[in-house]
Amino acid sequence: MSNDNRFSSQFKHDSSESMGFVFMKTYAAWHSLIKNSLKQYSITHPQFIILTTLAYLSEHCDEVTQVTLSQHANIDVVTVSQILDNLEKKTLVKRITSIKDSRAKSIQLTDNGYVMVNKTTPLVEKLDNQFFSCLGEDITYFHKMLLKLS
């Protein structure tokens, strides 16, 4: 067998030594937990992210636009637009003409949107706490490291 047909990774003998691989497995486990819990509310994880980001920004900004949502959630504008289309169909958000720029749209949660956010946020926060509880006292350090990476 030639060397070209061999796995040329520095972690070929122990994949658990690969930071990226372990991170991906951990993320997949956490994401699966969140995704499955949100199914009962008929929303996806990206929709949850946009809803909660919108709720947060609505508390801190005079107006929230698609661009603001995109930047804060770190999701590209086209994807945010598609998510908002689906949330609008579910009557969870509405787009209105911006008070600052008549060409832009301001995004707002509807009453149904606030109900959804207030049902799902405590659930996801509880799942986060359960998932990361194995870190014990190291959770504060882990959080600082995540902030450093983001």
N, C-alpha and C positions, 0 to 999 in steps of 0.2 A: 504494500500500500504506500503510495507516495505521500509526502508531507502535505501536499495540496488537499488531500482527502481526509485530513485530521482536523479536529477541533483545535483551533489555535488561540485559546483563551488562557490567560494567566490563572483562571479559576477552573480549568478543565478537570481537576481532581476533586474539587469541593465547591460546588455552586453557592453554598451558604457563605463563602468568603466574599462573594460579589455584592458590593453595596447596592448597586442598581437592581440586581435580581431580588435581593431581600426586600428592598424598598417596594418594588413592583408587587411582590407577593403580599406584603403587608397592606399596601394600598388596595389591592384586589379584594382582600378579605374585608377590610373596612368598607369599601365601596359596595360590595355585595350586601352587607348588613344594612346599609343605609337605603340602597336601591330597593331591596325587598320590603323594608318597612314602609316606604313611601307608596308602594303599589296599592295599599288599602285606601289611599286618598286619590288614586288615579293621576298622580303626577310623577314626573321623572326627576332624577337627581338634578340635572341641569335646570329644570323648571323651578325646583325648590331653591337652588342657588340664586336664580334671578329674582324670585319672589322675596326671599329674605334680604338680599342685597338692596332691593327696591324699598323694603320696609325700613331698613337701616338708614339708607340715604335720605328717605323722606323725613326722617327725624332730624337730619343734620344739614339738609340743603333746602333752599327755597324752591328749587325745581330740579327734577331728575330727567335727564334725556337718555336716549339709547346709548350715546357715546359715553356718558358718565357711568351708566350701568356696565358697559363693556370694559371700561378702564378699571373700575373698582373690582369687578368680578374676574378680571383677567381672561375674558372670553371675547373672541373677535366679534366685531360689529355685525357681520352677516349672520353669524350663529345666534347672537342676541336677538336680532330681528326675527329670525325663524321661531325662536322660543317665545318671544312676545306675541307673534301671530297665534300660536297655539294657546297661550294663556289668555289672550283676548277672546278666542273662541269659547273658552271655558268660563268666560266672564269674571276672570280673576284680576285682570288689569284693563286699563283703558288708556288710549292715546288721545291727548288733546293738544290743540295748537299752543305752542310755547308763548309765554308772556314776554319773553326776551327776544325771540326771533320767530316771526310768523312762518318762516320756511321749515322750522323744526317742530318736533313733537315732544311734548312733555309726557312722561309715563307716570301713571298713578295706579295704586292698588284700588280695587273696588271694595265694597263692603264684603263681598264673597272672598276677595283676595286676602283681606285682613283676617277673616275667619280661618282660611286655609293656613296662613302664616302662623296664627296663634294656636292652631292644632298641631301642626307639623314641627314647628321649632322646638317645643319642649321634648317631643319624641326623639328628634335627631340629637339634641343636646344630651339626653339621657343615654342614648346609644353610644355617643362619643365618650361620655364618662365611663360607661361600662367597658368599652373596647380598650381605652387607654389606662384603665385602672391598674392593670398589671405593672405599670411603670412605677407605681407607688410614689415615693418622694422625688423620683427622677422626672416626673411629669413636667415640672416647672422648667427644668433644664432642657428637656425635649422640646417644649414649646418655644423656648428661646432659640434653639437650633433651627426649628422650622421657620421662625421669623427671619433668621439670618439667611436661609436658603431662598426665601420668597422675596 
